[in-house]
């Protein structure tokens, strides 16, 4: 979490070690923003603080960051993958279309949003694809991610980027869905009076594909209406949801 901007990461305890969903801004982003973030640091306007990085937050919880064995990315935008270098031994799970988009950088927007310096250390990539017909509450899903318990799966939610996904976790008492940037604040999927504040409508303009983005947001709204009692859905930049959920711990059944 950077001052003025929430980057909601999710830390999951498993018998095989810790799993981190997204990394937010990392230590390198704080210490050398020119290299790790480039010109985009001025656009984001984030005031970076080392104690708010995932690395320091994990230490603050009493864990060793070296025990983060897997990282599951919703996407590779620079504010979501900026801490990859802090966990050099972790296997990094990324959706195939996202990996290819980030490494090809085909458009001006993608050249701005992806920062290859964040993975110049050569992570151990584990690329997943949507092959097969698995479903999760009506959404297509990628299950059985190598090295991860079956309670963790990815749900393609393309639009914000070419390969954007949500990450679903079965806690044993209900589901969590980290929806990344598939929407921005909880009011957008409010089951009674959905509303996207004007400032976040402006952020929608940064989506690679606007129609799929809006369609997936609509589907998440319906998911919340029909299964809100069983699934806690939250996004990356919702400060209210972060405050509400930050103290919870997730231990998937093994």
N, C-alpha and C positions, 0 to 999 in steps of 0.2 A: 504494500500500500504506500503510495507516494502522497505527500501532503497536497491536498487539492484534487487528488485523483485516486480512486480506489481501483486496485487490481486484485480481484478476489481469487486467491489460490486456494486449493483444497488439499489438505494433508490427510492421507489415509493410512491407518495402521493395519498391516497384515502380518501373518506369521512369517512371511518371507522378507520382511523389511518394510520400509516406508515407501509409499507411492505419492507423488506430488502431481496434482493437476494444474498445469500452467506454472510458470515461475515468476511472473511479473518482472519488474526491473531488478537486475542483479547488482552485486557489489561493483562490478566493472562499470555499470551504467552510472553509479554514483561517483566513482573515482575518476572515470575518464569518459564523460558523456559525449565528447566530440567524436571519439572513435566508435563507441558502442551504439550511439543513437544518431549521430550525424545531424544534419540540419533539422530533422524532424523533432529534435528536442525543443526547438523554439515553438513549433506548432502545437505540441502536446501541452506545453506550459506546466509540466509537472515539476514540483520541488522535491527532489529526491533526497531521501534520508536513509543512511545505512541501516539503522536499527529497524527499519520497516521492510527490508528485503526478506524474502522467504528464508534465505540462509540464516539470518540473525533471528528471525521469528522461530525457526525450528530449534535453534540453540536455546532460545528463551523458554521453550516448552520442555527443555531437559533432554532433547534428543541430539544425537550426533548427525550432522548433515551428511556424513559419509554413508549413513544407513538409508539414504534415499536411493533405492535400487532402480526405481522406474519413474519416469516422467511421462505423463499423458498430456499432450497439447491439444487445446481446442483449435488453435491455429498458430501460425508462426509470425504474426505481427510483432513488431519490436517491443511492444509493451507487454507481451505475453510470453516471449521467449528470451527476454533480456537476461535472465539468470541461468541460462543453460551452462555457462562456463563455471558456475559455482558448484555444479554436480557432475564433474567430468567422468565419473565411473558409472553413471546411471544410464540405463537403456532408455532411449527417447522414442516414444510411440507417436507417430504422426500419420494422418490420413494421406493416402497416396496422391489425390489431386492437389492437396495443400503442399506436399513436399515438392511436387513437380512445378507448381506455380512459383514457389519461393526460390527454387534453384534456377528457374528459367527467366524470372522477372520480365514478363512480356510487355507490361504497360507502364506508363509513367507513375500511376498510382501504386503499382506493385513495387516499383523501384524505391518509392518513398516508404512504404510500409514494412518492407523486409530489410533486414540488416545482416548481411552475410557474416560480418565480424562476430556476431553473437554465436555462431556455430563454427568459427574458423578452427577451433580446437579439435574438431573431428569427432562429434558425438557418435555413440553406438546407436545408429538409427534402426528402428523397427517400423517399417512402413506397412500400414494395414489398408486393405481394399474392401469394397462393398460386395465382393463376390458372394453369391448365395442368396437365399431368400429369408434370412432371419428377420424377425420383426420384434419390436418392443412397443407395446401400447399403440400399434398402428404405424409406427415409424420404422423405417429400415434401420438395421443395427449391425455392428460388427462385434461379434462375440469371440471368446477364446483368444484373447490377446496373449501372445507368448510370454510366459513368466508371470502373468497376472492371474489372480483368482477369477473364477467365472462370474463373480458378482460385480465385476467392473467391465463395462462395455462402452463403445462409442456409438453415437447416434449422428449420422451425417445431417448437417443443417446448413447446407451451402447457401451462399448469398453474400454475406459480409466479406468472405473470401471464397476462392474457388473450391477449397477443401475444408471449410470450417465444419467443426463437429461440436456436439455436446458430449459430455461424459456422464454416464449414469452409474450410480452405485447403489447396490442393494444392501442396506444396512442391517437387514434382518427384521427391522420393525417398520420399514418403509423405504422408499427410494429417494435419493438425492439426484437431481439433474443439474449439473453445472453447464449452463447453456452458453457460456462464453459471451460472444457479442451477437448472438442471435436476436437479442433485444437488449435494452439498456437499463431500464428501471422497472420495478414491479408493477407500476400502474399500467404498463402496456399490456400485461396479461391478466389484469384484474378481471375476475369472472363476471362481475356485475357492471362496472363502468370502466372499460378499458380506455386508456388515454396515454398518448405519447406527448410529453411536454415539448414545446417548440424547440428548445435547445437540442433535444435529442433527435428531433426530426432533421435538424441540420446535419447531425452526425450520420444519418442514413445516407447522405450524399456520398459518403466515403465507401459505400458498399460496392463491391465489384459487380454484383448483379442484383439490382433493386427488386425486381419481381420475385425471384426466389426468396430473397430476404423477407419481404412482406408476407409471402405465402407461409414461410416457416414460422414467422411470428404469429400469424393467424392460427396455425396448427398448434402452437404452444399454448395459445389462449384457450383453445378448445380442450387441450389436454388438461390444463389447469381447471377448467370448468367441470370436466368429467371425472378427473382423478386427483384433484387437489388434496384430498384427504389422505392419499397414498403416496403422493410424489411432492417433494419440496423442490420447486423450480426457482433457480436464481441465476443472475447474470454476473458478468465480471465487474461492472462499474457502478453497481447499485450500492451506494454507501449505507442505506438503511438496512438492506438485506445482509450486508457484511457485518454491521453492528449486531444484528439479531443472531447471526449464525456463527460468529467468530469463536465463541467459547465452546462449541460442540466438537466432539471427537467421533470419528467414524471408524469402526472396526468391522469390516466385512466378515461374515461367517466363513469358516474354512471347511 
